[in-house]
Amino acid sequence: MGVYVHIPFCAQKCNYCDFHSVVVGDEESFLAVADNYLLSLRQEALYYREKWGNRPLRTLFIGGGTPSLLPPDKLGAALLFLKETLPFSQEPEITMEANPHSLTLEGAEILRKAGVNRVSLGVQAFQDELLAVIGRIHRAGDVAGSVAALRGAGITNINLDLIFGLPGQTENDWAETLESALALQPSHLSCYGLILEEGTPLERWVSTGLLEVPSDDEQATMYERASSILKAAGYEHYEISNFCRPGFRSQHNLLYWKNEPFIGLGSGATGYVKGLRYKNAPDVQDYLATWKQGTPYYAESALVPLEQEMDETMMVGMRLLEGVKEAWFRRRYQVSYWDLYGEAIRDLLKRGLVDYSEGYLQVTERGLFLENQVSSAFLR
Ligand code: SF4
């Protein structure tokens, strides 16, 4: 169980991004908004302290947006407040997302002292032309300096986010990106296929023929190459899009893949507390106004019925390559998944999309490419 904190500020909007984030203006007004925002986060944390009770929180993930845009001393102070206010366990995993251009050794040291022990860097590609097309603000040459700054500050658990299927990206570009990432020896790598989100500039450029993305076959080859290159380099492929050195799985993301409760703080954040799944309204000004009143303002909220929770547990659990353990599911819900989804599972087995061995139901190599079909089979 953990906490997700959303920091919705970015230096510029990337061309493929539909996450909730606003582009910051001049420094003075940004700092004023940032102060108010961090104050609201504190109020929201106090609100959930009451609701949550004493169950220990083992992870904290500060995502965005670009959390590394905030002045490190202000973010560090907010972090210390959260650690004092909410019932964190001893030595929780505390991850912060960062952009390579906005990290300094001094800032990393402040954040490490405040408890950050894992950083996820939005690298995406190691070719400047590709970074320019997708609208990233950093350049490939910034990445090594950021990694060095993190290590210099004592943060050695580092994830690099990479994207394949970018417009104009060749298979060789992708292999070069993987090799450049490996040269930095990160403990974790996330390899996502580009999703053309409706309403983004990139989606418009591709749909009007201005840009072309690699074909499905080419993207499948890129994915296979990621898996083979990273496995050969000693990384464990443990989730559809995620690889790590032994012992460095993302504890926070495991929480999502196990469908466990978590507190979500910040505008646009989602949370799952005592069966209530909620999404805060994705508007910074609304968020600030709301916490002046001391109550949440949800864009969506609903109590998740048990049946739905079980379906979701199977759907997200099948993203893990080890699969879902039958005994674990039965212990959690007092019923076997064979009794609930027997017909769907037998169909998936027949189609070669899943395997059942030693008490685990897991995707096959073929199922990895058709993950949507696997997960939707558990939706009753
Ligand atoms: S930095 Fe991340 S959150 Fe911000 S615009 Fe780019 S992709 Fe979106």
Boltz pocket constraint, residues with backbone or C-beta under 6 A from the ligand:
constraints:
  - pocket:
      binder: B
      contacts: [[A, 9], [A, 10], [A, 11], [A, 12], [A, 13], [A, 14], [A, 17], [A, 18], [A, 19], [A, 20], [A, 21], [A, 64], [A, 65], [A, 66], [A, 99], [A, 122], [A, 135]]
      max_distance: 6.0
